Amino acid sequence: MSLADNPVMPLTQAARRALQSLNDDGAVDDLRFLENWQAAPSLGAMLRAGQIRRANPKLAAEIEAEVNRRS
């Protein structure tokens, strides 16, 4: 699903900034997954989140910091 098909905006500014440069549906899905996982992690999603975090360490750190500030 592309960003245009899903009007739900990301929770964090870091994710919003990253989405502006993405035009790949898979990358958009990964970004949204990472943000949602960071806000409410589950054991079943830890492996996927780890893979996405390793591929995007700076973005993952920015999302984590922003989510933690909201808590």
Secondary structure, DSSP 8 states (H G I E B T S, - for coil): --GGG-----SSHHHHHHHHT---HHHHHHHHHHHHHHHS--GGGHHHHHHHHHHSHHHHHHHHHHHHHH-
